[in-house]
Amino acid sequence: MPEEKSQYEKILKRQARRLANFTECKLNQAQRTIAIDFYGYKSLKDLKLSLENGAAQRDTINLLEFSSSPECLISLQRNWEKINDALDKVEYLESFDRTEVIACILNMPKNEFESAINQN
């Protein structure tokens, strides 16, 4: 489990760096956005504890390990509305295309991401 925890923390850090670089927000702001608005946790600490304790939901793990696999796409589909609603309320993201922001967080080129979500 410690290896998985470390792997997931690295993924979270990379997701936050990509979002910060894409939007030019501060890194801690991007970390909060990802933990609270994208994954639906109360804080980054809660998300990390959940991963550390093995208590994270399967959808959270699928989004952390995102690929075009049917399982990951189903997890995204199940959470799509909740993620979009939450990201709509994030002021610094208002001027960015929502699909592009989500693709950025999940580390997929926008066109590849759109193709993956449209095939479902």
N, C-alpha and C positions, 0 to 999 in steps of 0.2 A: 504493500500500500504506500509506503513512503516514496517509492519511485513514481507511482501514479500521481500522488499529491504534487510532487516536484514537477512532473510533466504538465499537469493542469495549471499550476501556478505560472509556469513558463508561458503556456498558451494565453492565459489571462493577461500577462504582462505584454506579450506581443500584440494581442488584440487592442489593448489600451494604447500602446505606442502607435499602432497603425491609425487608430481613430484620432489620436492627438495630432499626428502628422497630417492627416487628411483634412481635419477641421481647424487646425492651428489653435486648438484649445490646450489648456494645461493638462499634464499627464494625470494628476490626481482627479481632475474633473472627468477625464475620459474613463478612468478606473471606476468612479462612482456611477457614471452613465451605464457602463457595461454591467456592473454588479446589480444595480437597482433597476434600471429601465430595461435592459436587454434580458438579463436572467431572472429578474423579479425578486431579488433578495432585498432585505432591509438595509444591508451594507456590504461592502467588500469583505469585511471581517466575517460576516455571516456566511457569505459564499465560500470563502476559504475554509472556514470551519466545517461546513457541510461537505466539501470535497475531502478534507482531511479525515473526517469521521466516516466517510463512505455513505453519507446520508443524502447525497445529491440525487435528484430525480434523474431518471434515464434520459429524459429530454435535454436536461442541462448537459449531461455527458455527451450526448449526440451533437449538440450545438458546439461544444468545446472541440470535439473531434470531427467537425463538419466536413462532409464530402458529398458527392452527388448520389450516395447510396440511398435506396428507398427508405431505410430506417431513419436516416438523418433528415431526409426531405419530409417525412411524415411528422417528425418532431418539430421541424420548422413550421409546417402547415398548422399543426395544433396550436402553436404559440404565435403565429403570424399577427393575428389581430391584437393580442395583448402587447406584443413588442411594438407594433406600429402606434397603438394608442399611447403607450408610455413614451416613445421617442417623440411623438407629436408635442408633448409637454416640455421637452428639453429645449430651452430658449436658443442655445447656441447652435442647434441643429436645424433651425427654421429655414435657413437659406440653402440647405443641402437636399438633394434628391434622396428620399428615404431608402429606395432600393439600393442606391449606391452606398449609403451609410452601412446598411446591413451587409452588403457584399464585402465592404471594407473590413468590417468586424470579423466576418467569417473567412476572410482571406481568399476571396475569389474575384477574378475580373468580373466587372459588371455584366458584360455580355454572356459570359459562361454561367454566371449566377442566374440571370434572367432566363436563359435557356433551360437550366435545371429546374427552376420553379414553374416554368410554363409547361413543361412536359408532364407535370402531374395533374 
